[in-house]
Amino acid sequence: MATQRYVLGIDAGTTGVTAALIDTDGRIAASATAEFPQYYPRPGWVEHDADEIWTTTARVTAELLEGAPPAEIASIGITNQRETAVVWDRTSGRPIHNAIVWQCRRTAARCEALRDAGHEPAITATTGLVADPYFSGPKIAWLLDTVPGARQRADALAFGTVDSWLIWNLTGGRAHVTDFTNASRTMLLDIERRAWDDDMLALLDVPRAVLPDVAPSRASFGVTRSVGFLPDGLPIGGVAGDQQSALYGQTCFDPGDVKNTYGTGCFLLMQAGDERPQSEHGLLTTLACAADGSPAYALEGSVFVAGAVVQWLRDELAILDTAADSEALAASVADTGGVTFVPAFTGLGSPYWDADARGGIHGLTRGTTQAHIVRAALEGIAHSSADVVEAMQRDIGARLSTLRVDGGASANDFLMQFQADVLDVEVVRPQQIETTVLGAAYLAGLDAGMWSPDDLRSLSDGARRFTPTMPATNRAAHRRAWADAVGRVRWTPSQG
């Protein structure tokens, strides 16, 4: 019998899927990645084909396991883009429509109506969230109301975030379940009772029948059935939304621990433990994982576009051949030449919550080059995160001494140094920057008895530290220019 010496981690992100084998030392032993398409049917609308997410998951997992017998896998951990909504038919297992992505703004009018009717305080008190199209609940209602006959046959349909969709497929349709971290992003969960809330269901017009069961992030989510690339009976033991998974993967187990993930967007989370935090400065209260995998609270700030702006420069403007080229091109000029780039392609998240804002590049002159625009884009990512950090510091009444970072864009040394400079805070980057997939795998390995929380705390991998060097006067000038540019992208004709 083969020794079970790996956890299989699956990270179904916004633009691609990564499958990784994590060994008993908590390290990524091997991984495979593939992208899947994005669809933009209208300006501000973003969709995925859920079947493509599943087939991409199957392909990268099969590719990964060519070098490791599945019998060596003890458990599966899943992490995912969180607020993306999938609705499928329980009998056929087929989606009734493309998935509506977390970035999509099609439900902005519905959310504005909720705010205008005075419902947002109740939404925040119950769910920790705000009335914004970012979250899943309004997307479910849109699908049920838009797909012909969907609301009438809701009892035959299933809703899930991407984790639920993958679990359904991995278990051959036997498990319809999510974890508390993903459920807390729907605008439907009472985060104190940790149960679907009848008042929120009625307010958003979502029938309980479509919703999955909810479990802690470390739990028995089902076992594999009838998938060709994995044997039957392999347990799924860990599930967490990508940002809570990264928080766990960074071993942010103690209240006050903070991490920022630089992926498609940027997401700053502070572990809050058993005490529910309350933001007065545009941040969210959400559920995360305690050291033992049980539910805990976190304070979160969300930036909708970060690494995605580099993909845009690569794919739509063809300024870059690869995303990695952005670092050298940005460093090739001494500054942005007066250019400021606010990448609000799908509105502004924390701390503004402005669904109507759109991206803007300001300060262009005849001397502006591609390098200036690329540098301004990277600086814009750092400024967006700085807005969230400053809001969090106001909420907790203290300055951060250290910002832990992870995610693909954190590999960019220019971006990390500028982040340290513009915040005047030390930035610490682990050697393994893909902590999102690590977190879910750690939870699954914890459930399988491969390690303990203390084992995870003891991991040390030669982190790189970026120390701020920018003079205070320069930092202040950068922040003033950024604030001016943000004000411009929030301008509407009604403001004169």
N, C-alpha and C positions, 0 to 999 in steps of 0.2 A: 504494500500500500504506500502511495506517495505521501511524503510529509507535507502537511499544509503549512506553507511558509510565505504565502502572499495574501494580501487583500487586493481585490480588483476594485479600483476607483473609477467611476464614470462621471465625467464633468460635461454636462450638456449645456453649453453656454449659448450666447446670443448669436455668434457667427460660426460656431463649430463645436465639435465634440472631441474630447480627449479621453482616452482610456489609459490607465496606468496600473502597473503592478507595484505595490508598496510592500517592502520586505519587513521582516520581523524587527529590524532596527528603525523602522519608520521612515525609510528612504525610498525614493522613487527608483526602482530597479530598471524599469523599461516603460516606454509610453508610445502611443500612436495618436495622431491628430488628423482630422479632416474638417474642412469647412463645408457649410451647406448654404444654399441661396437665401437671400433676403428679398422680399417683395414689397413694392411701394405702390399700391394701386391708386392712391391719391396723395397730394402733398400732406405730410404730417401723419399719414397712415403707414403702418409697418406690419407685415405679416410673415409667417413661416408656414411651410407645408409640414404638418406634424409627422406625416409618413416619411418625409425626407429626414427629419430628425431621428426617427427610429432606424431607418435603413443606414444612416451614417453611423449611428451608435453600433449597429450590428457589424458594419464593415470595419470600423477601427478596432473593435474588440476582437474580432476574428483575426485581424492582422497582428494585434498585440500577442495573442495567444499562440501564434505559430511557433514561438520559441519557449513556451512554458505550458506544460500539461495542465488542463483545467483542474485535475485532481489535486494540484498543489495549492488551490485557492480555498481559503477558509471562509470567506464571506465577501459580499459586495457592498460598497458604499456608493451612494448616488448624490450628486449635487447638481444644481440646475439654475438657469435663469429663472427668476422667481415669479414675477407677476404675469407672465405670458399665459394666456388662457386657451385651453384646448377643450372642445366639447366633441364627444364621439358617441356613436351608437353602441349600446351594450351588446347587441346581438352580433352585428357584423364586425365590430371593432374598428370601424372606419370613422374618421373625423367628418363632421357635418359641414365643415368650413375650414379654411385656413386658420391656423392659430393666430390670435391677436397678440402682438408682441408688447412687452412692457413699455416700449418707447412710443407706442401708437397713441395718437391724440384724438381719435374719432369720438371718444365719449366725453370730450371737453364740455360740450353744451349740457349734457346730463349732470356733470359734476358742478358746473356753474349754477344750474337750477337748484341743486341740493344746498349750495352755499347761500343762494339768494333766499331760499325758503327757511334759512336759519337752522339747518340740520347739522352743520359742521361741528359745533361743540359736542353734540351727542355722539357723532362719529368718532371724534378724537377721544372722548371719555371712554368709549367702549373698546375701540380698536387700536388706539394709539396713533392713528393715521389722520390724514386730511382728505378732503373731498377733491381728489385729483385723478385724471384719467390714467395715471401710472398704475393704479391698482386693479386687481382682477375682477372684483364684483361687478362694476358697471360693464365690463367686457362680456361677462356671462349674460347679462340682461340683453345686451346688444345682439349677441348671437341668437338667443332664443327669440327675440323679436324680429330679426332680419331674415333668418333662414326659414323658408316657407314650411309651416307646420311644426316647427321645432318646439314652440311653447306648448302646443297641444299634446305633444307626445314626450313631454319632459321626463316622465317616469321611465322611459326607455333609453334615456340619454345619461351620460356621465360627464361631469366637468372635472378637470384636473389641471394643475400647473404641470410643468414638463416632467417633474419627478413622478407624479401620479401616472402620466402617460407612459413613461418608461416602465414603471413597475407593472402596470396593466399588461404590457406586451411581454415583459420578462416572465411573468407568471402565467402566461397563456390566458389572460382575462379573468383570473381567479381572485385578484386583489385590487380593490379600488380604495386607495389609502394615500394619505400625505402625512407630513410631519408638522409639528406646531410652528416651525419657523416659516415654512411656506404658507400655511394657513393664516398666519398673522399678517400676510401681505394682501389679503383679499378684500378688506373692509367689511368682512362678515364675521370675524372671530372676536369674541369677548376675550381679551388677552389676560384678564384676571381669572375668570372662570375656566378659561381654555376650552371653550365650547362654542359651536356655531350659535349666533345670537338671533333670536326670533325677530327682534325689532329691526336689526340690520337687514335680515332677509326680506322683511316686508318693505323696508324703505327702498332697497335696491331692486325689489321685485325678482328675487332669485328663489326658486323652489328648493326646499331642503332635499328633495329626492335626487337632485343631480350631484350633490356634494359627496366627497369622499369621507371615509372615516379618518380620524386624526390621532396620531400617535406621537410619543416623544421621538427625538432624533435618533436615539439609540433604542431600537426595538426590533421585533420580528415583523418585517414588512411582507413576508411571503417567501416562497422559494421558486426557483426557475422551473419552468415547464414548457416543453415543446418549442425551444429555440435551438436552432441547429448549431450555434457556435459555443454553447455552454451545456454541460450535462444537467439533467433534471435533478432537483433537490438542493441546488446551491442556495444558501440563505442570503437574503438581503437584510443586513443588520444595521445599516446607518444611512440616514437621509437628512440633508439640510440644504436650505437655500444657499446659493453660492456665497453670499456675503457673510452669513452666519457660519458657513463651512470654513471660509477663510479665517474668520475670527478664531475658530477652534483650531484650525491648522497652524495658526501663529501661537498657539497655546496661550491665548488671552483668557485665562481662567479667573483672574482676580479683578474685582471691581476697580475701575479706573484704567485698565489696560485698553489701549487704542490701536487700531490698525486702519490703514487705507488701502483699498484694492484698486489698482489701475488696470481696468479691463476695457470693455466696450464703453462703460461709464466709470465713474469713480465713486466708491462707497466707503464712507468713514463710519466705523462702529466702535462704540465704547462699551465694554462689558460692565453691566450694572448689578449683576448678581440677583439677589432676592428682592431688592428695593426697586419699585417701578419709578423710573425717572420721568420728569415732566419738563418739556422744553418750552421756553418762552421766546425762542428765537428761531423758529422755523424748522426744527428738527423733529424726528419721529421717535416714538417709543415702539419697540418691536420685541419679539421673542428671539432668544438666542439659546446657546447650550452652556450649561455649567460643566465643570470638569468631568463629572460622571455621566454626561450626556442628557441629564434632565433639563427641563425648561428653566431658563433664566431670562432676565430682561436686558435689553441693550438700548442705547441711544444711538440714532443713526442719522446721517446726512447723505443725500443722494445727488450725484451729479450725473445727468443723463448721457452726456457725450464726453468721452475722454479719448481712449484709444481709437474710437470710431472716427474721430476727426483725422487721424493719421491714415486710416483706411480710405477715407474720402480723398485725401490728397493723393494717395496711391491709385485708387481705382477710378475716381471720377475726373480728377484733374490731371492724372498721370505725371505729377511732379516727382514722385518717388517710384523707384522700381520695387523696393521692398520697404516695409515699415521700419526696419532697422536702419535704413539709410537716413532717416530723419535726424538721428543724433549727429552724424558728421556734417550734414548740410546746415543744421542749426548752429553748430559750433564754428562754421566757416565764416560767420559774420560776427562783428563785435556786439551788435544789438539788433533790434527789430527795425531800425530805421524809422522809428515813430509809429510802426504798425501795431495795432491791438486787435486780436482775433478772439471773439466770443463765440464758442462753438455751440450755440443754443439751437441746434437743428430741430429738436423736438421739444422746445420750450425749456424753461429753467426749473430745476428742482430746488433742493434746499440751498439757501434759506428763503428763496423768493417764491416758489410755487406759482410760477407764471406760465401757464400753458400756451399763451399767445405769443410769447417772445420767440424770436427766430434769430439765427446766427447772423453775425455781422463782422466784417473786416474793415477796420477804420484806420485812417491815417495814410492811405495809399498815395504815393507820389510817382512821378515818372521814373524815379530812381529805385523804386521797390523791385526787389528780385524774388525769385522763388525761395531763396534761402531766408529772406526776411519773413516771408509768409509762413514757412515751415517753423522757424523759430518762434514766431508769434503764436502759432497753433500750440506748440509745446508749452510756452509760457501761459497760454490760456487755460490749459489743463491744470497747471499748478495754481493759478489764481482761483479757478473754480473750487479746487480743494481747499485753498486758503480761506475762502468765504465760509466753508463749512466748519473748518477748524476754529475760526474766530467765533462763530455762533456757538459752537460747543464750549469753548472757553468761557463765554459769557454765561452759558447755562450752568456750568459747574463752578463758576467763580474762581477759576485757577487757570494758570497757563500749563500747557502740555510741556513736558521736558523732553519727550521722545515720541516720534511718530514711526510705528512699524509699518512697513510697506510690502506689497506683494502684487502679483498679477503681471501679465506680459509686458505692459508699458513701463513697469518699474525697472526693467532691464536697461532702460535708457539713462545713462549716467548724467547727461545734460539735464534731463527733466528732474532727476532726483536732486541734483545739486541746486537747481533753481528753486525746487520746492523747499529745500532747507533754507535757502537764502530769503525767499519771500515770506516764510513763516518765522524765521529766526528760531528754528527748532531743529534739533538733530534728527536726521532721518536714518532709520536702520533697516537695511534690506537683507533678508536671509539668503543663504546660498541657494536654497530651493524656493524659487519665487512663485511656483505654482501651488500655493498653499490651499487654494480652493479645493482641488481634488484630494489633497492630503487630509483636509478636515473631515470629509465624508468617510475616507478610508480609515482614519483614526477612530471614528465612531463605530464603524463596522468591526474593526479589529478589537476595540474595547469590548464590544458585545460578544465577540468570538473568544475572548480571553487571551488574545495575543500580547496585550500590554495593559498597563494600568495608567491612570492619569499622571502618577508620579514618574512613570517611565517616559511619558511624553514631555513632561516638564524638563526632564534631564537632557533632552536632545539639544545639541549645540553644533552648529554647522558653519562657523566662520562668517558671521554676518558682516556686511560692508556698512560702514558708517559715513554719512555725509554731514559735515559740520558747516553751519552757516558762516559765510565770509563777507556778505554784502554789507556795505555801510548803511547805517540807519536812514540817512537822507535819501539814498538811492532806493531803498526798500519803500519808503513812504511815497516817492514819486511813482514807482511802479504801481502801487496800490491805488493811488489817485487816478492814474490813467485808466486802470482797469474799472474802477467804479464809474467813471465817466462813460466808458464804452458799454457797460452793462445797462446804464440808464438809457443809452441810445437804442439798444435792441428791444427795450421794453416800451418804447414809444409807440403810441397808437394814434390814428387820426382823431379820435375823440379827445385826445389830450391837447389838441391844437397845434 
